[in-house]
Amino acid sequence: MTAFDTHRLALRPLRAGDRDAVVKIFADPESSRYLPNDMSDPVTAVASFERWLGLDGSDGTGTWVLDLNGAAIGLVRLARSSRLPGRQVEAGWFVDRAHTGQGYATEALKTVLDHGMRTLGLPAIWALIHEDNEPSNRLAAGLGFEPVAGVQYAEGVAKLHVLLPEAPAATEPKPALRTERLLIRPLRPEDRADVREVFEHSQIVDFVPPERAAGGFAEEMTERRFGYDGPPGLGHWAFIEDDILVGVGHLRPSRELPSSLAEIGWYLGVDHQGRGLATEAATALRDYGLYTLRLPAVWALVHERNEASHRLAERLGFLSVGAGHHYGGPHRVYVALPRAAAR
């Protein structure tokens, strides 16, 4: 592990002689109340210390002590998380109460996060923060983390935040894509009637609120696609098999997640389901986003009851990272990262 010097701090790897200092850092019950374990209990603190010390840090991750003029005042961590699918790298931080509110956590995290992104080349860094922990939620937002999902734990609900590399700006119009059986091309005005028919089937309407389904849902979904005016390279596509429009899909800034995040979606006409066409189309759009546009991540929101789409997302290497209320109902939040997507 690498040691760092910031403006006021020395960030050094955790070492065996830090045990008593770590127990003292976590000793205040008020400061520790939002942690997943009661770290104010010395037994719990020692157990965590021993676990962190046992991680070898050979991949550049680990635990750093915030050393202020020779005194340990806190910790910051980058570690493969047992709480996230795919053992994604999670950031954690803690500063003892006597030194909070002075910017030490921000100072340390900026350095460690830069190390994770630039030196280690991590595709994403995650943070799980109790929903009531407003100081840490504000700190995460100030560092560029985006809140993307809620995660339920015994101690309460945590907000899952993600920090992603900056996406390069696309300048070219969205292209046509080809799979074994499909032409996936940008929508055309003459597709309007066929697109409306895709959205009129009850299998899709089953996953939207009744008041929305009764209020011209198919027309709303159709017009939104043809009225799209977003960044170059993103938008809506038609799935064409043998000159027949069999479905539609999108890759565009999310309307439900923070809008800098690209959301994928796919809809297949009922007469064309069960033959793997949705898998072909979604794979092509996912790979176009990750490997042509070089997006840092592609996101999917799937209704909790839409079992077929859950299975498809998992087959495509999407990671289920939490849940939220989106599009009027409960949805799972999925993400595909460049190194996690199955190709």
N, C-alpha and C positions, 0 to 999 in steps of 0.2 A: 504494500500500500504506500501511496505517496503522501508525504506531509506537505502542508501549505501554510503560507503566511498571508494574512489579510491585513487590512489597515491597522487593526487593533489586536488581532488574535493570532495565535499559533494553533493550527489544526493538525493534530498529530494522531496517529493510529492508537487505538485503545491498547493498553498493556496491563499485565497482571497486577502491577502495583497500584492500579487505579480503582481497585474494588471498593475501598472505604469511601473514596471520593464520589463514586457513582451512587452508592447507597445514600450518601448525604444529599446529593443533587435531587434524588427522587423522594426524599423523606417527607416533604410537605404534602399532606393529603389534599389540600385545596388545589395545589398546582397539578397533582396527579389524577384528579377526578375524571378527566376525559380519556385517560389511557385505557386500553382494552383489559389490562390486568392491574391489580392494586399494587402499583410500584412503590407506594409509600410503605408497604410491608417489607422489611429488610430481607426476609426469606425470598420473596418474589424478586426483589431487586437483584439479589445475589445470583439467583438462578438465571435471570436474564443476562446479567453480566457474564456469567460463565459461558452461556450459549453464544453471545456475541464474540467473546474472546476466542472461542473455538473455531470461528469461521476464518479460513486461512487468508482470504482477501487476495488470492492469486489472480482473480479476474479484475482487480482494480476496485471492487466494491468493499464495503466494510463499515466500521464505526470509527468516527473521529471524535476526539476530546476537544472541546473549546477551551483552550488554555489562555487565560488572561493574566499576564505578568506572573506566571508560575502557578496560578490557581485554576483548578478545573471548575468551570461554571456551567457546563452543559455538554450535550452530545448532539451529533448529527450523523445520520446513517444513510447509506445506500445499500440495500440488501435484496437478494432474491427472496420474494415474499411467499410464505406458505398460505397467505390469505387471498392471493390472487391467482387466477388460472394461468397455467404456463410458467409459473414462478417468475413473473415479471418483476422488474426492479422497483422497489418501493422506497421512498424517502421518508425519513422520520427525524424529528428534532425535539429537543427539550432543553430549556434553560432554567436554572434555579430562580426562584421568585425574586431574590435580591437583585438579580441582574436583568429581569424582564423589562420591556418597554424602552430599551436603550439601543435596539437595532442589532444586537449580537447574532440572533438567529438569522436575520436577513443577510448579514455580512457573511456568515459561515455558509449558508445555503447557496448563495450566489456562486461561491467558489466551488463547492462540491457538485452542484448541478451542472456548472460549466464543464467540470471534469467528466461527469457522466455523459454529457451530450457530445462534447468535442473530442475528448481523449478516448473514452471507451466506446463511443459511437452507438450509444443505446438508442433503440428505436422509439422508446417512450420511458418516462419516469412517472410513477404513480404516487399518490398520497391519499391515505384514508384518514379522514378527520371527522371527529364526532360533530354532528350537525349543530350542537349548541356551543361548540368551541369557536366563538366568533373571532378571537385574535388570530388563531391559526388559519381559519378560513380566509380572513383578510390578507394574512401574510402570503398564503398560497396564491391568491388572486394577484397580488402585487408582483409575484415572481413569474407570472405568466401561466400558471396552472388554470385549466378549465374544469369546472364541475360537470361531470357527465352522467352520474348515476348515484342511486342510493343503495347502500348495502346494510342489511339487517344483521346485527350481532346481539348476543345476550345482553350487552351493556347498553344497547340502543341502536340508533341508526347513524351510520357514518356516511359522509359524502365522499364519493370517490372522485378525485381530481387527477388530471393527466397533464403532463408537460410534454409537448411534441416539438420536434425540429420545425423550423419555419418552412412552409411549403413554397417551392418555386412558383412563380406566377406563370400560368398558362397564357399563351398568346394566340394559338391556332384554334380555329373552330373545331368542334368535336367531330371525330372521324367516324366512318363506318368500320365495324369490326366483323370478323368472320370466325365462325366455329365450324365444327364438322358438318352440322346441318343447318345452321342459321346465318343469315345476314342480319347484323344488328346495326341499323342505320338511324341517323337523326330523323325525328318525326317530320312528316310533310303535311301540308294542309289537307290533302286528299285522304289522310288517315283518320280524320276526325270521327266518322261514323263507326269505323272498326274499333277505335280506342274506346268510344262510349260503350260499345257492346261488351268489351272486356270487363268494364266496371259495373255493368248492369247485373252480373250474376250474383245470386244470393250468397255464395261461398265467401265472397269478398265483403259483402254488406254485413255478414255475421260478425265481423270484427270491428264495426264502427258503432258509436252510440245510436240508439233507436231514433232520436230526434234528427240526427244527421242523415241517417239512412232514408228517412221519410221525406227529406227536404231536397230532393234532386241531387243525390250523392253522385250518381254517374256523370251527370252534367258538370257538376262542380269539379270532379277529378279530371275530366276531360279538358275543360276550359283552363284549368290551372296549368296543365302541361303545355297547351298551345300558347298560353300567355306568359310563359317563362322568359325572363330577361335577366340572365345571370352571367357569371364569369365565362370567358371563352374556354372551350374544352370540356365544360360541364353542361348538364342538362338532361334531356329525355330522349330515349331511343325507342324505335319499333323493332320487335323481334319478327323477322320474316323467314318463313319456311316455304319453299316452292311458290314464291310470289304471294303467299297468304300471310296477313298479319295475325300472328298467334299469341302475341303478348306485348307488353311494354315494360320498360324499366327506366331507372334514373340513377344518376350520380351527380349530386348537386349540393350546394350549401344547405345544411340541415335547417329546417324550420322549427325544430324542437330542441335540439342540442345547441350549444353555442355555434353561431353561424359560420365561424371559420372552419368548422368540421364538415367533412364531406360525407353525406349519407347516401347509401345505396338502397334501392328498392326494386322489386320485380313482381310482375303480375302476369299470369298466364291464363288465357281463355280456357273455359272449362272443357271444351272439346279437345284440348291439346295437352291436358295434364297427364301425368303418369308415364311419360316417355323420357324423362330426364332433360327436357328442353329448358326448364327453369335453371337447372344446374349449369348447363352449357352457357346460358346467357349471363347468369350472375357471376360465373367464373371469369368470363370475358370482361365484364364491367369492373370487377374487382381488380383484375390484373392490369387493365388499362389505367385505373386510378393509381395503383401502387407502383407500377413499373414503367409506364409511359409518362404519365403526369408527375410521377415521383411524389405523390401525396404521402405525408408521414403516416396516415392511417385512413382506413375506410370504415365507416360506422353503419350499423344496421339496427333499426328498432323493430322488434317483432312482438306482436300481440301475444300475451301470455297463453292464450288458447290456440294459437296457430301452430299446431304441432308440426305440420309439414314444413313450414318455414324455419322452425327451430332446428329440425333435422338437417335441412339444407345448409343453414348457416354453419352448423357444426362440421358438416362434411367439407365445407370450404375453408376450414381453419379459422373461422371467427371465434373469438374468445368471449364468453358470457361474463361481463364484468359487473353487473348489477341490474337495477330496475328503476323505473320511473313512471310517472303518469304522462303519457304522450298521446296525441291525436285522440283525446277524449277517453282513454282507457289505459289499463295496466300493460306495460310493455317491458320486455327484456332489452337490455342494452348490450349490443355485440360490437366488437372491434376486430378488424384484420390489420395486422402490422406487417411490414415487409418481410420480417424474418419469421413470422408466425403463420402466414398464409400458406396453405398447401398448394403446390403448383403441379 
